[in-house]
Amino acid sequence: MIARVRAGEPEAYAELVRAHTGIALRAAAALGAGADAEDVVQQAFVKAYCALGRFKDGASFRPWLLSIVANETRNTVRTAARQRTLAGREAAFVEAEPLIPESADPAVAALEIERRAALQSALEKLSEEHRLVVTYRYLLEMDESETAQALGWPRGTVKSRLNRALRKLGRLLPDAEPREGGDERE
């Protein structure tokens, strides 16, 4: 599809935009863009289009785009006049993709909301590199190689930082129980 875009076919880029807008919005929201997530994503798509000449043939578009989204989010957050609050980030993240179905048991839904708030709070306490690696790997559901590509880090760095980040999250969330099939905590 990239070859079609480079050949000047406008519909090909529109297809890429449609295919990746959802994940880009989730990334921007999860990384702190808040109410500016749509603007961040729009700007990221413009920058990606302008930088297509530097896109490596055979590479995966999604991690490349998400690294642009992450940079654009970081720039937006840094230049914002006001600090985003934890509640604002959580609300933006929830709006990006509803995670609790309306038919859910209210008690279960309340517990999930509490867990998400605790996780968001714990993520805020991590260093930026640890927060990024956890967000890309688990919240955006990228595999290890996509995470490495998106962050511009070697795969071994992703593994080691993810391991350290998960251990720190385990200490910050002592009441968290491992999910079925998950790794046991140390």
N, C-alpha and C positions, 0 to 999 in steps of 0.2 A: 504494500500500500504506500510506503514511503516513496518508492520509485515513481508511483503514479502522481504523488504530490509534487515531487521534484520535476516531473514532466509537465507540470502546469495544470493538472486536473483538479479544479477547486472542490469537486464533490468528494474526492478522496480524503482531503483534509477534514472536510465536514464529517465524514465517517469516523475518522480518528477522534475527533472532538466528541461526537456522540458516544463512542465506545468507552471513552476515558473520563468523561465529565464526572460521573458518580464517584469514582475512586479519588479523583482530584479534589472534589469538594470534601470528601471524608478526610483526606490528608490535611487540607488547609484548616478544617475545623479542629481536627485532633491536635494540630501543631500550634493552635492558638489564634487563628485569624478571626474567630468570632463572627460578628456580623459582616466583616469584610471578606469572608470566604469566597463569595461569588466574584468579587472584584479581583481577588488574588488569582483565582483560577482563570478568569478571562485574560488577565495580564500574562499568566504563565503560558497559556495557549498562543498568545501573540508572540511572546519571546521564543517559544519552541518553534513556531513557524519560521521566524526570522533566522533561527539557528539550525535549521534542517541541513544546511550545508556541512555542518560540523558533526551531524549524527553519523555514527559508525554503521556502515552496512552490516547487516546480520545481527545487530544488537537488538535488544528488546526495547520497544518504545515506552512501555509503562514505567519502568524504573527511571529511565532518562527524563520523562515528563515529570515524575514525582520529585526528582531532585530539583527541577526548576520550580515546582510548586513550593517545595520546602524553602528554597532560597527566597522566593517571592514573599512567602509568609513571614520569614525572618525579617526581611526588609520592611514589610508593612508593620509588624509588631514593634520593631525598633523605632520607626519613625512616628508611631501613633502618639498623640499628645497625652492620652490617658492610659492607665494600666487596665488590662482586661482582668476581670475578677474571675475567680474559680467558678462561680455560679454562671457567669456569662459564657465561659468556655463550655461548661457542661450543657447549657441550653443550646448552644450552637451545634455541639456534637450530637446531641439528641435529635435536633431538627434535621441534621444531615441524613440520618437513617434511623427510623424507629426500630428499637431493639426489643421492645416488649409488645407483643400483640395485644390488641384491644380486648380480646377474648380471655386474656390471662386472669388467673385468680388474683384478686387485689392484694392479698397477703404476699403472694409470690412476687408480684410486680413491685410492691413496696420494698421487699428484700433485695430485689435486683437493682432498684434505684439506689438503695443504701450502699450496695456493693460497688456500683459504678462510681458513686461519689467518693467512696473510700479509695478506690483505685485511682481516680483522677487526682485526689489529694496526694496520694503516695507518689504518683508520677511527677507532680509538681516539685516534689522534694529531691528528685533525681537530678544529676547533672544533665546538661543539654544533650551530650552524646549518648548517655544512657536512656534518656527519655526518647530520643530519636530512634534508637535501635529497637526499643520495645514497641514504639508506635508503628514503625514500618513492619516489623516482623509479625506482630500479633494483632494490632488494631486494624492495620491495612492488609493483613493476611498475605504478605509477600514471603516468598521462600528466601532461603539464605543468600543465594546468588543474586536475586533481584534486589534484596536489601543492600548487599555489598555494592551493586552497580548504582543504585539510587543514591547512596550516601558517599560514593566515591572512595570506599574503604576496601582493603583486601578482605577476603572471606574470613581469614583467621582473626582479623580484628573484630569483625561482626560477631564471630563466635565468642571471643573472650569478653567483649563489652556486654554482649547479651547475657552471658553467664553471670558477670558481676552485677549487672542491673537486676536480674531476676533474684539473685541472693539478697540484694539490698531491698527489693520490693518485698521479699519474704520476711525480712526483719521489720519493715514498715507496716506490713499487713499480717501480724501474728495470728489473727483469728481466721485468716483465709484458709479454706480447705482446698486441697488439690482436686481438680475436676476429674471425672472418670477418665481413665486412660492417660492422665497427665503424670509428669514426673513427680516423685515424692520429694519433699523439701528436706534439706540437710538438717 
